[in-house]
Amino acid sequence: MDRISWKSTFGLTLAAMVCLLAAPASAGIVYNVTNDLGNQDGWSLAGTITVSATGTYTNASEITAWNLTATKEGSTSLLLANNAGFQPGAALLSGTLNATSSKLLLNANGNFGFYSQDSESSGYNGLQWINEKDYYGLFSISSYNASKLGNSLWQANAFSPVDGRAWVLGTTGSAAVPEIDPATGGSALSLVAGVLAMIEQRRRRAALVA
């Protein structure tokens, strides 16, 4: 009876350890920004947008990081980033963003973008997606545009790819691999070690009785 109990306890402990180790750390979701070459006037866009977690958002507070670079004909232009060299950096949203495990989506009637002022210039940088934005029921606008120091890089009234009526602003490229939180992993290992010690102690007692 004791032997069955030990095995059951050991099995449950191992299962608990696996669950704990598989729990992802709160590192956020990093999306590779969509490079919509057909609507960027010869520019190529690369970089990442980081969201704190999956969900549907009505403001940009869950956008925790971004670093976007545009290149054209061999020249490189750092468009937007929320780090040193830009002040201040801001992400603005009107409408809803849907962050899934694989896609960052701007729903219809949404306006989203990044804006900042260069530290060595009075010009502003911007990248904006406007997906069928309805303005007071009077008119609707779709626009995808970018600017560097106040100068337009591209301006289009369309964007691709789309998911239904939502614009796919970025993708993870693959399923996120859970990160192991060191604190959680240490707790799980301590738990297993404790149970193993208990099992060994019971085994020795049973041997002495026999």
N, C-alpha and C positions, 0 to 999 in steps of 0.2 A: 504494500500500500504506500509506504514511504517512498519507495523507488519511483512509483508512478507520479507521486506528488512532486518529487525532485525534477523529473523529466518535464512535467507540465509547467512548473515554475521556470525552469531553464528555457523552455520554448517560448513562453510568454515574454521573458526578459529579452531574448534575442529579437523577438518581434518588435518590442518597444524600442530597442536600440536602432533597428532598421528604420522605424518611423521617425525617430528623433534625428537620425543622421540625414534622412531624406528631406527634412523640413528646410525649405529655402530661407536663406538670410534675407533681410529686407534691403536688398541692393538696388531695387527698382528694375524696370524693364527698359532695355536699350533698343531703340528702333533705328534701323538704317534709313535715312531719309530717301524718299522717292526721287529718282533722277529722271524727270520727265523731259527727255531730250527733244521731243517733238514740239514742246511749247516753251523752250528756254533760249530761243534765238542764238543757237550755237554754243551756249554755255553748258557746262556739265556741273551738276550739283552733287556734293558728297558730304557725309558727316552723320552725326547721330543726334537723336532726341531722346531724352530719358524721362520716363514717367514713373512716379512713385509706386503705382500698383494698377492692376486692371480695374476698370469701372467706366461709368459714364459721367462726364464732368461738364459743368456749366461755367466754370472759370478756370484760369490757367495755373492755379496754385499748385496743382499736382505735377506740373512740368518742372523737374528739378535741375535739368542740365541740357545744354545744347551746344554744338560746335559744328558749324556749317561752312563749307568752303566751295567757292565757285571757280571754275577754270575755263579758259577759252583761248584757243590757238597758242597753247604753250605758256600763257601767262596765268598766274594764280592770284586770286583775290580772296582774302579772308572776309567772308560776308558777315557772319554773325557768330558770337560766342559769349557765354556768360562767365568770362574769366578776365584775367589781367589784359589790359589794352583797350577795353571797351567800358564806357561808363554812361549811364547805367544800362544794363541789359534788361529787357522786359519781354515777357510773353503775354499776349493779350488774346482773349477769346470772347466772342459773342455768338451764342448758339451752344451746340454740344459737341464734345469730342468723345469718342468711344475707344478706350484702350483695351485691346484684347491681348491674349498671350502671343498672338502672331501679327496683329495689325494695329496701327494707329489711324483711326478714321475720323474725318470731319464730316458730320452729317449735313444734310441739306438744310438751307437757311442758316449756315454757319460762317463765321468770319474769324480766322485765326492767323496769328503772325508773330514774328520776332522783330524787335526794334532795338536799336542802340545808337549812341553817339560816340564817334571815334574820339579817343583821348587827345589826338593831335589835330583835330579838325572840327569845324562847326557843322560839318555835314553829318547826315544821319544814314544809317544802314537799315534796310528792311527787307523782309521776306513775308509775303502775305498770300493766303489762300482764301478766296471768297466763293463759297459754294451755294449758288442760287439764293443769295441773301435777299430776303424780302424787306424792302424799306417802306414800312408804314402802309403796306397794301397798295402802294402806288406804282412801284416798279421793282424788278428783280435783277440782280447783278451776279454774274460769275466772272471771277478774275483771278489770275495767277500772276504775281508780279514780284520783282526783286529790284533793289537799288543799292548802290554803293556810294556813300558820301553824297547822297542826294541825286546821283546820276542813275538813270534807269538802266538796268542790265537786261531785263526782259519784261514784256507785258503781253499777256494772252487772256482771252476770255474763255479758255477751256483748260482742262486738266485731265490727266490719266496717270495711273489706272483708277478705276472706280469699282466699288462694291455696292451694287444696286445704285442708289443715288448718293451714296457716301463716297468721299474722295479718300484714297489710300495714301496718307501722308508719309507712312513709313512701315517697314516690316522688320520682324526679328530675323528673318531668313531661315531660322530653324527653331525647334522647340527649345525653350530655355532649360538649361541644365541646372538643377538645384545646387545651390552653394551650401557647403557644410559650415555651420556656425561653430567656431572653436569651443565656445562655452557650452553649447548644446551637445557637441560630440564628447566633450570631457565628462559631462554629467551622465551620458549614456554609458560610457566606458566604466565609470565609477559604479554605476548600478549593476552592470554585469559582473564586475569584480566582486562586489559584495555578495551577490547571489551565489557565485561560484564558491566563495569562501564558506558560505552557509551550507552548500551542498556537500563540500568536502568534510566539514565538521560532522554533519549527520552521518556521512558514510563511515567515518572513523568510529563514531559511537555505536553504529550498528555492528561493526566488525568486532568491537570489544564485547558486546552483549552476546554475539554468536560464539 
